Amino acid sequence: MVHGELGYGTWEKHSGGIPKEFRDQLTEVIASNLRSENPRPMRIKIGENVDGSHDLQIRAFTHEGIEHIGILMLCPNPALQPRSQSDGVAKAPAEVVG
């Protein structure tokens, strides 16, 4: 990918650039929730990371007495990476809680 094409603003065009382990983890969490007897509401947010890597954070939380699954997908921040490092380095997958 070319510098300037990465990041939050164009994540949907480049979702294939999300590391496979994160895509697999997202698929598993969402599919497991939807297959459960009592699926929990899911809150998904997409944003820019503090560096040039992808990150995925999944947490269970309670809002107004209802347990939710929170998913935070952080895309590489192209403003912080030199052109030669714009592809970033994937971090280790986050641990699923809940």
Rosetta blueprint (number, residue, H / E / L):
1 M L
2 V L
3 H L
4 G L
5 E L
6 L L
7 G L
8 Y H
9 G H
10 T H
11 W H
12 E H
13 K H
14 H H
15 S H
16 G H
17 G H
18 I L
19 P L
20 K H
21 E H
22 F H
23 R H
24 D H
25 Q H
26 L H
27 T H
28 E H
29 V H
30 I H
31 A H
32 S H
33 N H
34 L H
35 R H
36 S L
37 E L
38 N L
39 P L
40 R L
41 P L
42 M E
43 R E
44 I E
45 K E
46 I E
47 G E
48 E E
49 N L
50 V L
51 D L
52 G L
53 S L
54 H L
55 D E
56 L E
57 Q E
58 I E
59 R E
60 A E
61 F E
62 T E
63 H E
64 E L
65 G L
66 I E
67 E E
68 H E
69 I E
70 G E
71 I E
72 L E
73 M E
74 L E
75 C E
76 P L
77 N L
78 P H
79 A H
80 L H
81 Q L
82 P L
83 R H
84 S H
85 Q H
86 S L
87 D L
88 G L
89 V L
90 A L
91 K L
92 A L
93 P L
94 A L
95 E L
96 V L
97 V L
98 G L
